Amino acid sequence: MKSRFLPYGTQYIDTIDRNKILKILKSNLITQGPEIKKFEDKFAKYVGSKYAVACASGTAALHMSCLALGINSKSKILTSAITFVASANCAEYLGANVDFVDVDKKTFCISVAELEKKLKKKKIDLVISVHLSGHSSDMSEIYKLKKKYNFHIIEDSCHALGGKFNNFKVGSCKYSDISTFSFHPVKPITTGEGGMITTNNKKIYEKLLLYRTHGIHKNPSKFENKKLAYDKYNQRNMWYYEMKLLGFNYRITDFQAALGISQLTKLNRFTKKRNQIAKYYNFKFKNIKFLRTPPNSKNVHHTYHLYTILIDFKKLGITKNQLMKYLYKKKIGSQVLYIPVFLQPYYKNKYNYKSSDFPVSMEYYEQALSIPIFHGLKKKEQDNIIKKIIRFLNFN
């Protein structure tokens, strides 16, 4: 039997998922229908937040969150140096000043010590904390800094749905104003493209609903132009709506929401399987020289969205590219997640960042390699991945 190519991550869609989508496609409303609110309610209940707002993508979730918190061209924000560009771009869209914080040596999430150094130097309006690979940032310590220095917190939780910190589910917003999620196919659950925002603040929630749909609302109690809103009999005009602020078309569809509801029922199973895969990798790799397995703090329930090993390529006398090409030839996908954002030409040219400003992030980048981890990965396939990596490292 011919072996398949193994990507570093991929979705798991079954017959139940497909039937849920098909049911909506056969209905009258395939967008802006009842499935969206159902998905939001079930999601909020799962993570333990008061409110949830579904949207078009994880990036849209971050952008809307910045808008809802009042971020503008006068704002200053901090985020992790190791993340996808969207964690910084969301504030750049609004003209804010973006700066980065080096990562923690153990978890590779944002360093609390380095964060406070930046907070002491200048007033910060927002910290976007990234739960890298599914491992939560140290949110209780970041929350303490919030109280001390008075800034907002967005948790970029796109990797961490299904995870916990201090026994609180990621997304509960126990230590933050807002938490954002992505449902891209490689994420813990998928809706194709899609995102979610959770919060416990009603005012933020109401703003998010406006920003999602062009800034438009149909709430009679908030109409400003009564003459247009009502007829001469004081009856509300059925067609009437008002644009309260400048919003966006960041909506999600009903068939995406239906898929999300179906996927959410499998999330605990998905997370358990990823933890099993990670545990086996950890066991097999634990004595391999110049290779480190991912961290997992005691107060964190890891989701292992990514399984990222750290290899000291310099000491081995090989390059990361050589290993990736070798694995690719063996039908094993791998990826580098992520290139530090401050190295991207846009940010480097605008802010004049230097690699020496973020030594831990640079070390991580030089050594990090994400290898396959997903729900449908078979034991014999995992054994083959392990065998090929160890063989290449020992041979070289």
VOPAGU-2260 file (C-alpha; in pm, 1 decimal, decimal comma):
REM VOPAGU-2260
SITE   aa  ch    i         X         Y         Z
SITE  MET   A    0       0,0       0,0       0,0
SITE  LYS   A    1     139,3     339,1    -103,0
SITE  SER   A    2     223,3     567,4     189,2
SITE  ARG   A    3      61,9     911,0     207,5
SITE  PHE   A    4     230,4    1246,5     257,3
SITE  LEU   A    5     212,8    1354,5     622,2
SITE  PRO   A    6     168,0    1730,4     672,3
SITE  TYR   A    7     273,8    1900,5     995,0
SITE  GLY   A    8     -96,6    1952,8    1066,8
SITE  THR   A    9    -433,4    1901,0     901,0
SITE  GLN   A   10    -808,1    1891,5     967,3
SITE  TYR   A   11   -1019,2    1589,9    1059,9
SITE  ILE   A   12   -1360,5    1592,1     890,7
SITE  ASP   A   13   -1595,0    1295,4     921,6
SITE  THR   A   14   -1934,3    1198,2     779,6
SITE  ILE   A   15   -2118,5    1364,6    1067,9
SITE  ASP   A   16   -1945,7    1694,6     989,7
SITE  ARG   A   17   -2027,5    1668,7     620,3
SITE  ASN   A   18   -2391,5    1587,9     688,8
SITE  LYS   A   19   -2423,5    1890,6     919,1
SITE  ILE   A   20   -2294,9    2116,7     642,7
SITE  LEU   A   21   -2518,0    1956,1     380,0
SITE  LYS   A   22   -2823,5    2008,4     598,9
SITE  ILE   A   23   -2759,3    2384,0     612,7
SITE  LEU   A   24   -2685,1    2403,4     240,4
SITE  LYS   A   25   -3029,9    2255,2     177,4
SITE  SER   A   26   -3198,3    2507,1     410,2
SITE  ASN   A   27   -3322,9    2858,7     336,4
SITE  LEU   A   28   -3048,9    3042,5     526,1
SITE  ILE   A   29   -2687,2    2958,8     451,9
SITE  THR   A   30   -2552,0    3278,8     606,9
SITE  GLN   A   31   -2667,9    3507,1     888,7
SITE  GLY   A   32   -2898,1    3234,3    1013,5
SITE  PRO   A   33   -2958,7    3063,9    1350,8
SITE  GLU   A   34   -2654,0    2832,9    1344,1
SITE  ILE   A   35   -2417,8    3121,4    1414,1
SITE  LYS   A   36   -2578,2    3212,7    1747,8
SITE  LYS   A   37   -2597,3    2842,8    1839,0
SITE  PHE   A   38   -2226,6    2806,1    1770,5
SITE  GLU   A   39   -2145,2    3115,6    1975,2
SITE  ASP   A   40   -2353,0    2997,6    2271,5
SITE  LYS   A   41   -2203,0    2648,1    2269,3
SITE  PHE   A   42   -1852,0    2787,9    2235,6
SITE  ALA   A   43   -1898,6    3033,3    2523,9
SITE  LYS   A   44   -2034,4    2753,3    2740,9
SITE  TYR   A   45   -1739,4    2528,7    2653,3
SITE  VAL   A   46   -1468,5    2781,9    2743,0
SITE  GLY   A   47   -1659,8    2938,8    3032,3
SITE  SER   A   48   -1700,2    3294,6    2901,9
SITE  LYS   A   49   -2012,6    3511,8    2912,3
SITE  TYR   A   50   -2005,7    3607,2    2545,6
SITE  ALA   A   51   -1873,4    3478,1    2213,8
SITE  VAL   A   52   -1874,4    3637,3    1868,8
SITE  ALA   A   53   -1805,8    3426,9    1558,9
SITE  CYS   A   54   -1629,2    3593,2    1267,2
SITE  ALA   A   55   -1450,9    3538,9     935,8
SITE  SER   A   56   -1102,6    3444,5    1061,1
SITE  GLY   A   57    -857,6    3456,6    1349,1
SITE  THR   A   58    -711,8    3772,7    1197,5
SITE  ALA   A   59   -1057,2    3932,4    1182,8
SITE  ALA   A   60   -1100,8    3835,0    1547,9
SITE  LEU   A   61    -778,9    4014,3    1644,2
SITE  HIS   A   62    -861,4    4322,0    1434,2
SITE  MET   A   63   -1212,8    4357,4    1577,0
SITE  SER   A   64   -1078,8    4306,0    1928,5
SITE  CYS   A   65    -835,1    4593,8    1886,1
SITE  LEU   A   66   -1118,0    4811,2    1754,3
SITE  ALA   A   67   -1345,0    4720,1    2045,4
SITE  LEU   A   68   -1071,0    4816,9    2292,9
SITE  GLY   A   69   -1028,7    5156,2    2129,3
SITE  ILE   A   70    -684,4    5098,7    1980,0
SITE  ASN   A   71    -589,0    5380,1    1741,1
SITE  SER   A   72    -293,3    5570,8    1596,9
SITE  LYS   A   73    -199,0    5703,4    1940,6
SITE  SER   A   74    -190,7    5356,6    2098,9
SITE  LYS   A   75     114,2    5151,3    2187,8
SITE  ILE   A   76      95,8    4772,9    2191,4
SITE  LEU   A   77     325,8    4484,8    2278,7
SITE  THR   A   78     312,1    4127,0    2154,8
SITE  SER   A   79     535,9    3821,9    2137,8
SITE  ALA   A   80     831,5    3821,1    1900,1
SITE  ILE   A   81     749,9    3459,9    1808,2
SITE  THR   A   82     404,3    3446,7    1653,3
SITE  PHE   A   83     225,7    3471,9    1321,0
SITE  VAL   A   84     226,9    3822,5    1171,0
SITE  ALA   A   85    -146,6    3869,9    1239,5
SITE  SER   A   86     -77,5    3915,1    1612,6
SITE  ALA   A   87     101,7    4239,5    1527,0
SITE  ASN   A   88     -77,1    4335,9    1204,6
SITE  CYS   A   89    -410,6    4370,8    1383,4
SITE  ALA   A   90    -279,8    4680,8    1564,3
SITE  GLU   A   91     -83,1    4808,0    1264,2
SITE  TYR   A   92    -410,3    4821,9    1069,6
SITE  LEU   A   93    -519,4    5093,6    1313,1
SITE  GLY   A   94    -194,3    5288,9    1295,9
SITE  ALA   A   95     -81,5    5185,0    1644,4
SITE  ASN   A   96     283,9    5167,4    1746,6
SITE  VAL   A   97     382,3    4799,9    1765,5
SITE  ASP   A   98     670,7    4661,0    1967,8
SITE  PHE   A   99     775,9    4306,6    2048,6
SITE  VAL   A  100     876,8    4120,4    2362,4
SITE  ASP   A  101    1132,0    3840,3    2370,9
SITE  VAL   A  102    1005,9    3495,4    2464,3
SITE  ASP   A  103    1055,3    3288,5    2777,5
SITE  LYS   A  104    1346,1    3042,0    2766,6
SITE  LYS   A  105    1131,7    2754,3    2894,0
SITE  THR   A  106     791,4    2799,9    2728,6
SITE  PHE   A  107     873,1    3024,4    2428,6
SITE  CYS   A  108     561,5    3224,6    2508,7
SITE  ILE   A  109     597,6    3593,0    2594,0
SITE  SER   A  110     852,2    3649,1    2873,4
SITE  VAL   A  111     695,0    3811,0    3179,1
SITE  ALA   A  112    1031,8    3952,7    3290,7
SITE  GLU   A  113    1102,3    4105,3    2948,2
SITE  LEU   A  114     746,1    4233,4    2930,2
SITE  GLU   A  115     785,0    4426,9    3254,8
SITE  LYS   A  116    1111,3    4579,7    3131,3
SITE  LYS   A  117     919,4    4725,7    2836,2
SITE  LEU   A  118     628,8    4835,9    3057,0
SITE  LYS   A  119     867,9    5030,3    3280,4
SITE  LYS   A  120    1003,4    5226,5    2983,2
SITE  LYS   A  121     678,6    5349,3    2826,9
SITE  LYS   A  122     302,0    5354,2    2868,9
SITE  ILE   A  123     145,4    5055,9    2692,9
SITE  ASP   A  124    -222,6    5038,3    2600,0
SITE  LEU   A  125    -248,5    4673,8    2497,6
SITE  VAL   A  126     -57,7    4347,6    2539,6
SITE  ILE   A  127    -140,2    4066,4    2298,2
SITE  SER   A  128     -23,3    3747,1    2463,5
SITE  VAL   A  129      23,1    3448,2    2232,8
SITE  HIS   A  130     -31,9    3089,7    2351,0
SITE  LEU   A  131     233,8    2938,6    2127,5
SITE  SER   A  132     180,3    2584,0    1994,9
SITE  GLY   A  133    -103,9    2529,2    2243,3
SITE  HIS   A  134      93,3    2610,5    2560,9
SITE  SER   A  135     -63,1    2898,2    2755,1
SITE  SER   A  136     136,9    3206,1    2843,8
SITE  ASP   A  137     178,3    3279,6    3215,3
SITE  MET   A  138    -150,7    3465,7    3229,8
SITE  SER   A  139    -172,0    3512,8    3606,8
SITE  GLU   A  140     161,0    3698,7    3608,5
SITE  ILE   A  141      67,7    3904,7    3302,8
SITE  TYR   A  142    -261,6    3989,5    3474,8
SITE  LYS   A  143     -67,5    4115,5    3778,9
SITE  LEU   A  144     125,0    4346,0    3546,4
SITE  LYS   A  145    -205,1    4464,9    3397,3
SITE  LYS   A  146    -317,8    4574,4    3743,4
SITE  LYS   A  147      15,9    4746,1    3806,3
SITE  TYR   A  148      62,3    4921,7    3471,6
SITE  ASN   A  149    -300,0    4955,1    3352,8
SITE  PHE   A  150    -321,8    4804,4    3004,9
SITE  HIS   A  151    -566,9    4582,6    2817,0
SITE  ILE   A  152    -497,2    4215,3    2745,4
SITE  ILE   A  153    -592,4    4015,0    2439,0
SITE  GLU   A  154    -510,3    3646,5    2450,5
SITE  ASP   A  155    -420,7    3523,3    2103,0
SITE  SER   A  156    -554,6    3175,1    2170,1
SITE  CYS   A  157    -559,6    3052,5    1811,8
SITE  HIS   A  158    -337,0    2755,7    1904,0
SITE  ALA   A  159    -485,4    2677,5    2241,9
SITE  LEU   A  160    -856,2    2592,3    2217,8
SITE  GLY   A  161    -916,2    2297,6    2448,9
SITE  GLY   A  162    -630,3    2396,2    2677,2
SITE  LYS   A  163    -624,4    2523,9    3034,0
SITE  PHE   A  164    -420,6    2754,5    3255,8
SITE  ASN   A  165    -451,5    2723,1    3635,1
SITE  ASN   A  166    -749,0    2493,2    3567,6
SITE  PHE   A  167    -938,7    2765,9    3379,2
SITE  LYS   A  168   -1010,7    2693,0    3016,1
SITE  VAL   A  169    -834,3    2908,7    2760,8
SITE  GLY   A  170   -1100,8    3149,0    2638,8
SITE  SER   A  171   -1266,7    3199,0    2976,1
SITE  CYS   A  172   -1100,3    3542,8    2992,5
SITE  LYS   A  173   -1020,8    3487,9    3358,1
SITE  TYR   A  174    -701,3    3689,8    3310,3
SITE  SER   A  175    -784,7    3901,7    3006,1
SITE  ASP   A  176   -1030,6    4137,5    2841,8
SITE  ILE   A  177   -1063,3    3930,5    2525,9
SITE  SER   A  178    -955,0    3595,0    2387,3
SITE  THR   A  179    -937,4    3521,2    2013,0
SITE  PHE   A  180    -945,7    3195,3    1816,8
SITE  SER   A  181    -891,5    3069,5    1463,2
SITE  PHE   A  182   -1068,8    2783,0    1289,2
SITE  HIS   A  183    -823,0    2747,5    1001,4
SITE  PRO   A  184    -788,7    2377,8     897,9
SITE  VAL   A  185    -469,2    2315,8    1098,0
SITE  LYS   A  186    -617,9    2458,9    1419,9
SITE  PRO   A  187    -772,8    2246,5    1704,0
SITE  ILE   A  188   -1112,8    2257,4    1529,9
SITE  THR   A  189   -1199,4    2394,6    1187,8
SITE  THR   A  190   -1473,5    2574,8    1000,4
SITE  GLY   A  191   -1256,0    2606,4     687,4
SITE  GLU   A  192   -1182,9    2970,3     755,4
SITE  GLY   A  193   -1334,3    3133,9    1060,9
SITE  GLY   A  194   -1268,8    3276,5    1403,7
SITE  MET   A  195   -1419,7    3345,3    1744,1
SITE  ILE   A  196   -1385,5    3611,6    2011,2
SITE  THR   A  197   -1476,2    3558,8    2376,3
SITE  THR   A  198   -1517,5    3818,8    2649,4
SITE  ASN   A  199   -1696,1    3873,1    2978,7
SITE  ASN   A  200   -1754,6    4243,1    2911,6
SITE  LYS   A  201   -2098,5    4329,8    2771,9
SITE  LYS   A  202   -1988,1    4664,0    2622,3
SITE  ILE   A  203   -1702,5    4495,2    2435,9
SITE  TYR   A  204   -1942,4    4224,8    2317,3
SITE  GLU   A  205   -2188,5    4477,6    2177,6
SITE  LYS   A  206   -1910,2    4664,9    1996,3
SITE  LEU   A  207   -1784,5    4340,6    1843,3
SITE  LEU   A  208   -2129,4    4266,5    1701,9
SITE  LEU   A  209   -2127,9    4605,1    1531,7
SITE  TYR   A  210   -1776,0    4577,7    1393,6
SITE  ARG   A  211   -1856,1    4234,2    1249,3
SITE  THR   A  212   -2141,2    4363,3    1029,3
SITE  HIS   A  213   -2045,6    4699,4     875,2
SITE  GLY   A  214   -2121,8    4882,9    1201,2
SITE  ILE   A  215   -2493,0    4824,9    1136,2
SITE  HIS   A  216   -2759,0    4749,4    1396,3
SITE  LYS   A  217   -3141,2    4715,7    1405,3
SITE  ASN   A  218   -3197,9    4779,7    1775,9
SITE  PRO   A  219   -3491,3    5029,7    1810,1
SITE  SER   A  220   -3379,3    5140,9    2155,9
SITE  LYS   A  221   -3053,1    5268,9    2005,6
SITE  PHE   A  222   -3187,0    5438,4    1692,3
SITE  GLU   A  223   -3068,1    5799,1    1662,6
SITE  ASN   A  224   -3283,0    5914,4    1368,8
SITE  LYS   A  225   -3636,9    5861,7    1497,4
SITE  LYS   A  226   -3798,3    6036,4    1199,5
SITE  LEU   A  227   -3654,9    5781,2     958,8
SITE  ALA   A  228   -3699,9    5489,0    1195,0
SITE  TYR   A  229   -4075,9    5529,6    1251,7
SITE  ASP   A  230   -4379,1    5605,8    1034,9
SITE  LYS   A  231   -4648,5    5863,5    1110,0
SITE  TYR   A  232   -4830,0    5604,3    1324,6
SITE  ASN   A  233   -4519,4    5565,5    1538,7
SITE  GLN   A  234   -4463,7    5214,6    1404,0
SITE  ARG   A  235   -4106,7    5110,3    1334,0
SITE  ASN   A  236   -4027,6    5090,4     963,7
SITE  MET   A  237   -3955,2    4724,8     893,3
SITE  TRP   A  238   -3662,8    4794,4     659,1
SITE  TYR   A  239   -3485,2    5043,3     881,2
SITE  TYR   A  240   -3132,6    5003,6    1015,3
SITE  GLU   A  241   -2854,3    5238,5    1123,9
SITE  MET   A  242   -2479,6    5236,1    1073,5
SITE  LYS   A  243   -2341,3    5330,1    1413,8
SITE  LEU   A  244   -1970,3    5311,5    1333,3
SITE  LEU   A  245   -1733,2    5212,1    1054,6
SITE  GLY   A  246   -1741,4    4833,6    1060,3
SITE  PHE   A  247   -1645,2    4548,8     831,3
SITE  ASN   A  248   -1790,3    4244,2     663,9
SITE  TYR   A  249   -1631,3    3996,8     904,1
SITE  ARG   A  250   -1925,3    3756,1     916,6
SITE  ILE   A  251   -1913,4    3379,1     922,7
SITE  THR   A  252   -2162,9    3160,7     732,7
SITE  ASP   A  253   -2426,2    2929,3     875,6
SITE  PHE   A  254   -2272,8    2620,8     717,3
SITE  GLN   A  255   -1935,6    2712,9     870,1
SITE  ALA   A  256   -2105,7    2752,8    1207,8
SITE  ALA   A  257   -2274,4    2413,4    1166,6
SITE  LEU   A  258   -1934,5    2257,3    1101,3
SITE  GLY   A  259   -1797,0    2439,7    1404,2
SITE  ILE   A  260   -2071,3    2302,2    1629,4
SITE  SER   A  261   -2000,9    1950,3    1504,8
SITE  GLN   A  262   -1625,1    1990,2    1545,7
SITE  LEU   A  263   -1668,0    2132,4    1897,0
SITE  THR   A  264   -1828,9    1806,0    2011,2
SITE  LYS   A  265   -1505,3    1628,5    1913,0
SITE  LEU   A  266   -1262,7    1879,8    2064,8
SITE  ASN   A  267   -1189,9    1688,3    2385,3
SITE  ARG   A  268   -1119,7    1376,8    2177,9
SITE  PHE   A  269    -894,9    1574,2    1943,8
SITE  THR   A  270    -700,3    1721,6    2236,3
SITE  LYS   A  271    -660,9    1383,3    2404,4
SITE  LYS   A  272    -526,2    1229,2    2082,9
SITE  ARG   A  273    -277,3    1511,9    2030,2
SITE  ASN   A  274    -153,9    1468,4    2387,1
SITE  GLN   A  275    -108,2    1095,2    2326,4
SITE  ILE   A  276      92,6    1163,5    2010,3
SITE  ALA   A  277     303,7    1423,2    2192,8
SITE  LYS   A  278     367,2    1187,9    2485,8
SITE  TYR   A  279     495,2     918,4    2250,5
SITE  TYR   A  280     718,9    1164,6    2067,2
SITE  ASN   A  281     855,1    1283,9    2402,9
SITE  PHE   A  282     935,9     928,4    2508,1
SITE  LYS   A  283    1110,4     838,4    2183,4
SITE  PHE   A  284    1307,4    1162,6    2158,6
SITE  LYS   A  285    1405,0    1203,2    2525,4
SITE  ASN   A  286    1759,7    1066,2    2491,2
SITE  ILE   A  287    1844,5    1207,4    2150,3
SITE  LYS   A  288    2147,8    1434,2    2171,0
SITE  PHE   A  289    2101,7    1798,8    2070,8
SITE  LEU   A  290    1721,8    1758,5    2048,6
SITE  ARG   A  291    1472,3    1912,4    2292,1
SITE  THR   A  292    1103,3    1826,7    2311,6
SITE  PRO   A  293     829,5    2090,0    2370,0
SITE  PRO   A  294     779,4    2233,1    2720,0
SITE  ASN   A  295     472,2    2159,8    2928,7
SITE  SER   A  296     431,3    2354,8    3253,7
SITE  LYS   A  297     255,6    2191,8    3550,9
SITE  ASN   A  298     -27,5    2447,8    3560,9
SITE  VAL   A  299     -92,5    2421,1    3186,3
SITE  HIS   A  300    -307,6    2173,0    2995,6
SITE  HIS   A  301    -131,8    2171,4    2657,3
SITE  THR   A  302    -331,0    2126,8    2335,0
SITE  TYR   A  303     -28,9    2050,4    2115,3
SITE  HIS   A  304    -161,9    2240,9    1820,1
SITE  LEU   A  305     200,0    2213,6    1708,1
SITE  TYR   A  306     466,2    1965,5    1806,9
SITE  THR   A  307     784,8    2169,5    1779,4
SITE  ILE   A  308    1121,2    2013,8    1851,9
SITE  LEU   A  309    1435,3    2219,9    1906,7
SITE  ILE   A  310    1746,4    2087,3    1735,4
SITE  ASP   A  311    2092,5    2235,0    1782,3
SITE  PHE   A  312    2183,3    2227,9    1414,3
SITE  LYS   A  313    2509,5    2414,7    1471,2
SITE  LYS   A  314    2646,4    2149,0    1706,6
SITE  LEU   A  315    2529,9    1874,5    1471,3
SITE  GLY   A  316    2697,1    2044,4    1177,1
SITE  ILE   A  317    2387,6    2031,5     958,3
SITE  THR   A  318    2123,4    2278,8     847,6
SITE  LYS   A  319    1753,5    2286,4     916,0
SITE  ASN   A  320    1690,1    2303,6     542,5
SITE  GLN   A  321    1882,0    1978,3     487,6
SITE  LEU   A  322    1663,7    1797,7     740,7
SITE  MET   A  323    1340,6    1944,5     600,1
SITE  LYS   A  324    1435,5    1843,0     244,6
SITE  TYR   A  325    1525,4    1492,2     361,6
SITE  LEU   A  326    1192,7    1455,1     542,6
SITE  TYR   A  327    1001,8    1591,0     243,9
SITE  LYS   A  328    1157,4    1325,8      21,1
SITE  LYS   A  329    1034,1    1068,9     274,1
SITE  LYS   A  330     680,8    1217,5     251,2
SITE  ILE   A  331     705,0    1383,3     592,6
SITE  GLY   A  332     603,6    1746,9     616,2
SITE  SER   A  333     765,3    1991,1     854,9
SITE  GLN   A  334     749,2    2364,5     908,1
SITE  VAL   A  335     920,4    2651,3    1091,3
SITE  LEU   A  336     664,9    2828,5    1309,3
SITE  TYR   A  337     746,2    3106,1    1320,9
SITE  ILE   A  338     993,5    3342,7    1161,3
SITE  PRO   A  339    1024,2    3616,4    1428,5
SITE  VAL   A  340     793,2    3898,1    1324,3
SITE  PHE   A  341    1057,6    4165,4    1381,4
SITE  LEU   A  342    1262,2    4008,8    1099,7
SITE  GLN   A  343     987,0    4068,1     845,1
SITE  PRO   A  344    1088,3    4354,0     610,5
SITE  TYR   A  345     779,5    4561,6     695,1
SITE  TYR   A  346     856,5    4568,5    1068,1
SITE  LYS   A  347    1234,3    4573,4    1036,8
SITE  ASN   A  348    1225,7    4871,7     800,7
SITE  LYS   A  349     962,7    5064,4     994,7
SITE  TYR   A  350    1094,8    5013,5    1348,1
SITE  ASN   A  351    1463,7    4932,1    1285,6
SITE  TYR   A  352    1461,5    4616,4    1497,9
SITE  LYS   A  353    1780,7    4414,8    1538,6
SITE  SER   A  354    1818,1    4042,4    1598,1
SITE  SER   A  355    2026,5    4116,3    1906,9
SITE  ASP   A  356    1721,0    4280,3    2067,0
SITE  PHE   A  357    1553,5    3938,0    2096,5
SITE  PRO   A  358    1821,7    3672,0    2170,4
SITE  VAL   A  359    1588,9    3396,9    2296,3
SITE  SER   A  360    1355,7    3439,4    2000,7
SITE  MET   A  361    1650,5    3412,2    1762,8
SITE  GLU   A  362    1774,2    3094,0    1933,0
SITE  TYR   A  363    1425,4    2947,4    1910,9
SITE  TYR   A  364    1397,3    3037,0    1542,9
SITE  GLU   A  365    1734,7    2881,7    1461,3
SITE  GLN   A  366    1641,4    2552,6    1627,7
SITE  ALA   A  367    1261,7    2515,1    1595,0
SITE  LEU   A  368    1104,6    2257,5    1365,5
SITE  SER   A  369     739,5    2152,9    1377,2
SITE  ILE   A  370     672,6    1791,6    1278,6
SITE  PRO   A  371     341,7    1612,5    1207,0
SITE  ILE   A  372      77,2    1605,7    1476,0
SITE  PHE   A  373    -291,2    1570,3    1390,5
SITE  HIS   A  374    -589,8    1358,2    1486,9
SITE  GLY   A  375    -563,3    1112,3    1196,6
SITE  LEU   A  376    -192,7    1036,7    1243,8
SITE  LYS   A  377    -144,4     662,0    1278,8
SITE  LYS   A  378      97,3     494,5    1520,4
SITE  LYS   A  379     300,5     332,7    1242,2
SITE  GLU   A  380     323,0     668,0    1066,0
SITE  GLN   A  381     448,4     832,5    1383,2
SITE  ASP   A  382     704,5     554,2    1428,3
SITE  ASN   A  383     826,9     618,5    1074,6
SITE  ILE   A  384     862,4     992,1    1143,6
SITE  ILE   A  385    1061,7     923,8    1459,4
SITE  LYS   A  386    1280,7     667,2    1285,6
SITE  LYS   A  387    1361,0     897,4     994,3
SITE  ILE   A  388    1447,8    1196,6    1216,7
SITE  ILE   A  389    1670,3     996,1    1451,8
SITE  ARG   A  390    1843,1     822,2    1160,7
SITE  PHE   A  391    1921,6    1154,1     989,8
SITE  LEU   A  392    2049,9    1320,7    1308,5
SITE  ASN   A  393    2268,4    1022,0    1403,7
SITE  PHE   A  394    2402,5     975,9    1051,5
SITE  ASN   A  395    2508,8    1338,2    1034,3
